[in-house]
């Protein structure tokens, strides 16, 4: 699954959590896990890459994924009480 699709799905579930009394935390956890896997793959690609341009692009993607993962985990903690 592409990074943008993962982020869109995660944001959708997190926003639904704000509006509803209960939240589907298992699905949010699944998406956060996939985002964590993406982060690990990007880190490995970055470590193995020798081309400067590709390395810079991978570093930017890694930074975005890391920040979104951090944001998602923080939001997940906030919604913990609403989990079903």
TARAJO-V634843 format. One record per helix or strand. SS is the DSSP state (helix for helix, strand for strand). FROM is the first residue (numbers start at 1). TO is the last residue. Records with the same first field share a line. If there is no record, write none. Layout:
SS: FROM-TO  FROM-TO
//
This chain:
helix: 3-19  25-48  52-78  80-82
strand: 23-23  83-83
//
